[in-house]
Amino acid sequence: MKFLHPVFMLILLSFLYKIYKTGTAALQVNEKSPEADLRAQYLEEHKKWAKIVTILMVGGFIFGVIGMVYFFKVNEIFLKSYGHGFIGAGILGLMLSNMFVGSSVKKPARPKQRENLLSFHKGLMYFVIIGSIFSVLTGAAILISGPSA
């Protein structure tokens, strides 16, 4: 049962990859080409998966906290998790921020503003990926060594 949270989060990592791929596929389609409707389809799928993953991350975060308290009998979950709890909260915050930034990429009228916002959106996603790697490492440390001292 204690492996439910890690398995769940590894599945979410694969969904993060799907979000990334649909977003980059949408960017590769020219808005003025005959395939412009394909771009809208990719963006809609990108948005849908981002919402699903963020909602699942909220659940994963809650059940991760419950798992630390229930299975590992640790009440100071953020302090005794090799930083795993802080990283998880940070990733969740980045995903929520990224959802709002991503939904406003279309709004700026000037191309340069839109390009800057899109670049910021990509940057936030890279931070999510880097945080996810650290989350996997610290989560493995908890499973192998138990909670930190």
C-alpha positions in Angstrom: 0.0 0.0 0.0 2.9 2.4 0.7 3.9 2.1 -3.0 0.6 3.5 -4.2 1.7 7.1 -4.0 5.1 6.5 -5.9 3.4 4.4 -8.6 0.7 7.0 -9.0 3.3 9.8 -9.4 5.3 7.8 -11.9 2.1 7.5 -14.0 1.7 11.3 -13.7 5.2 11.8 -15.0 4.2 9.9 -18.1 1.2 12.3 -18.4 3.6 15.3 -18.0 5.4 14.0 -21.0 2.2 13.7 -23.0 1.3 17.3 -22.1 4.8 18.4 -23.3 4.5 16.5 -26.5 1.0 17.8 -27.4 2.1 21.3 -26.6 5.2 21.1 -28.8 3.1 19.4 -31.6 0.7 22.4 -31.4 3.6 24.9 -31.8 4.9 23.1 -34.8 1.7 23.5 -36.8 1.6 26.8 -38.6 -1.5 28.9 -37.8 -1.9 29.9 -41.4 -1.6 26.5 -42.9 -4.5 24.3 -44.0 -3.8 22.2 -40.9 -4.6 25.0 -38.5 -7.5 23.1 -37.1 -5.0 20.4 -36.1 -3.2 23.0 -33.9 -6.5 23.8 -32.1 -7.0 20.1 -31.5 -3.5 19.7 -30.1 -4.0 22.7 -27.9 -7.3 21.5 -26.6 -5.8 18.1 -25.8 -2.8 19.9 -24.1 -5.2 21.9 -22.0 -7.3 18.9 -21.1 -4.4 16.8 -19.9 -2.9 19.7 -18.0 -6.1 20.0 -16.0 -6.4 16.3 -15.4 -2.8 16.0 -14.2 -3.1 19.0 -11.9 -6.2 17.6 -10.3 -4.5 14.3 -9.9 -1.5 16.0 -8.4 -3.7 17.6 -5.8 -4.9 14.1 -4.9 -1.4 12.7 -5.0 -0.2 15.4 -2.7 -3.1 14.8 -0.2 -2.6 11.1 -0.3 1.2 11.5 0.0 0.7 13.4 3.3 -1.8 10.8 4.5 0.7 8.1 3.6 3.5 9.6 5.5 1.4 10.0 8.6 -0.4 6.6 8.3 2.2 4.2 7.0 5.5 5.8 8.2 4.0 7.3 11.4 5.6 10.7 10.7 3.8 13.8 11.9 6.4 16.3 10.7 5.9 15.2 7.1 7.6 18.2 5.5 10.6 18.1 7.8 11.3 14.4 7.7 11.0 13.7 4.1 14.4 14.7 2.7 12.6 17.8 1.3 10.1 15.6 -0.6 7.0 17.3 0.8 8.3 20.7 0.0 9.2 19.6 -3.5 5.8 18.1 -4.0 4.1 21.3 -2.8 6.4 23.4 -5.1 5.6 21.2 -8.1 1.9 21.5 -7.5 2.2 25.3 -7.2 4.2 25.4 -10.5 1.6 23.3 -12.2 -1.2 25.6 -11.0 0.8 28.6 -12.1 1.5 27.0 -15.4 -2.2 26.4 -16.1 -3.0 30.1 -15.6 0.0 31.2 -17.7 -0.8 28.7 -20.4 -4.4 29.9 -20.7 -3.3 33.5 -21.1 -0.7 32.8 -23.9 -3.3 33.7 -26.6 -4.4 37.0 -25.0 -1.5 39.4 -25.7 -2.1 41.3 -28.9 1.6 41.9 -29.7 3.6 38.9 -31.0 6.6 39.7 -28.8 4.5 39.7 -25.6 2.9 36.4 -26.7 6.4 34.9 -27.4 7.7 36.0 -24.0 4.7 34.6 -22.2 5.1 31.3 -24.1 8.8 31.2 -23.2 7.8 31.7 -19.5 5.2 28.9 -19.8 7.9 26.6 -21.2 10.3 27.6 -18.4 7.8 26.8 -15.8 7.3 23.4 -17.3 11.1 22.7 -17.2 11.0 23.6 -13.5 8.2 21.1 -13.0 10.2 18.4 -14.8 13.4 19.2 -12.7 11.3 19.2 -9.5 9.7 15.9 -10.5 13.2 14.3 -10.9 14.1 15.5 -7.4 10.8 14.3 -6.2 11.4 10.8 -7.5 14.9 10.8 -5.9 13.7 12.0 -2.5 10.7 9.7 -2.7 13.0 6.7 -3.4 15.1 7.8 -0.4 12.0 7.7 1.9 11.1 4.2 0.6 14.6 2.8 0.9 15.9 4.5 4.1 12.6 5.5 5.8 12.0 9.1 6.9 14.9 11.3 7.6 16.1 12.0 11.2 
